[in-house]
Amino acid sequence: MIRMRDVLALALCSGAAVAMAKLPPPSDEAKAKAAEAAAKAAHGGKVAAFQLCKSMDRVAAGYYADAKRDGRETKPPVATPACADPGPFVAAPAPAK
């Protein structure tokens, strides 16, 4: 007698065999697209860091302005590197064939 559990186990095993099948190696075009996608993602991270840096500068400036207006004493700000604008994304030129 076949149980539901046995049928499920058989289905999972056959699905695992399909999942373990080898894929063909990516083409040069696919590799180039993947590299460009990675570069875009890295640039997006740099843009996000720049926007966060500018936001933190605005918050700190507002804090010091409010403290000065209210007559509170503050410590001098910690020296940090300036926010570096990464500029627009520029894709790498395609290699000549």
Buried (B, 14 or more C-beta within 10 A) or exposed (E): EEEEEEEEEEEEEEEEEEEEEEEEEEEEEEEBEEEBEEBEEEBEEBBEEBEEBEEEBEEEEEEBEEEEEEEEEEEEEEEEEEBEEBEEEEEEEEEEE
